[in-house]
Amino acid sequence: MSENKSYYERHIFFCLNQRNNGEASCADHNAQAAFDRCKSQAKAQGLLGAGKVRVNKAGCLDRCAGGPIAVVYPEAVWYSYVDEHDIDDIVQSHLRDGVVVQRLVTPSDVGR
């Protein structure tokens, strides 16, 4: 690996935050199941590890209105997903092939 290369080619973070005050949160939308699906699919395809992909849990990413939310770096692409098919598309298209899944991109003006 060259000095300028990141340890991981891509890094995806899933918000798993649960709010207890009645506000919407990603945990209310099966975010844990989506994280688990992403990790298992990436592992099955041999995408995990140094120089490849890392799948991580995150606390609040402050884009609750678009939830559930995940973000892929280094491209800084934010995704709103609904089900396991969306997760499979993110794994196969973006994490494996480097192609953004446009239909799942969170609009840039969506925040908390």
C-alpha positions in Angstrom: 0.0 0.0 0.0 1.3 3.4 -0.8 1.6 6.1 1.9 -1.3 8.1 0.5 -3.7 5.2 0.3 -6.4 4.8 3.0 -6.3 1.6 5.1 -9.7 0.7 3.7 -10.8 1.4 0.1 -14.3 2.1 1.3 -15.8 2.6 4.8 -19.6 2.4 5.4 -21.2 3.6 8.6 -24.7 2.8 9.7 -26.5 5.0 12.1 -27.9 2.7 14.8 -29.0 5.5 17.1 -32.1 5.0 19.3 -33.8 8.1 20.7 -35.8 7.6 23.9 -37.6 11.0 23.7 -40.1 10.1 21.0 -38.1 11.6 18.1 -37.5 9.6 15.0 -34.3 7.5 15.0 -32.7 5.1 12.6 -33.0 2.2 15.2 -36.8 2.5 14.7 -36.3 1.5 11.1 -34.4 -1.8 11.4 -31.0 -0.2 11.2 -29.4 -3.1 13.1 -30.8 -5.6 10.6 -29.5 -3.5 7.7 -26.0 -3.3 9.3 -26.0 -7.1 9.9 -27.2 -7.7 6.3 -24.5 -5.4 4.8 -21.7 -7.0 6.9 -22.8 -10.6 6.0 -23.2 -9.8 2.3 -19.8 -8.0 2.1 -18.2 -10.9 3.9 -19.8 -13.5 1.6 -18.4 -11.6 -1.4 -14.9 -11.3 0.0 -15.1 -7.5 0.3 -14.0 -7.1 4.0 -10.5 -6.4 5.2 -7.5 -4.2 4.8 -7.4 -2.5 1.4 -11.1 -3.4 0.9 -14.2 -2.5 2.8 -15.1 -1.9 6.5 -18.7 -2.0 7.7 -19.2 0.0 11.0 -21.8 0.9 13.4 -22.3 4.6 14.2 -24.2 6.7 16.7 -26.4 9.6 15.4 -25.2 11.0 12.1 -27.7 13.9 12.4 -29.6 13.2 9.2 -32.6 11.6 11.0 -35.2 13.0 8.6 -33.7 10.7 5.9 -33.5 7.7 8.1 -32.5 5.0 8.2 -29.1 6.4 7.1 -25.7 5.0 6.0 -22.7 6.9 4.6 -19.9 5.5 2.4 -16.5 7.1 2.5 -14.2 8.3 1.0 -16.9 9.3 -1.5 -19.1 10.8 1.3 -22.3 9.3 -0.3 -25.3 9.3 2.0 -27.9 6.6 1.6 -31.5 6.2 2.8 -32.5 2.6 2.5 -35.7 0.7 3.1 -35.0 -3.1 3.0 -32.5 -5.8 2.4 -32.7 -5.4 -1.4 -31.5 -1.8 -1.0 -28.6 -3.0 1.2 -27.7 -5.7 -1.4 -27.7 -3.0 -4.1 -25.3 -0.8 -2.0 -23.0 -3.7 -1.4 -22.9 -4.9 -5.0 -22.9 -1.6 -6.8 -21.1 0.8 -4.5 -18.9 -1.3 -2.1 -17.9 -3.9 -4.7 -18.0 -1.9 -8.0 -17.6 1.7 -6.9 -20.8 2.8 -8.6 -23.2 5.0 -6.5 -26.8 3.7 -6.2 -28.4 6.9 -7.3 -32.0 5.9 -6.4 -30.9 5.6 -2.7 -28.9 8.8 -2.4 -30.2 11.0 0.4 -31.1 14.5 -0.9 -28.4 17.0 0.3 -30.9 19.2 2.1 -32.2 16.4 4.4 -30.9 16.9 7.9 -32.3 16.2 11.3 
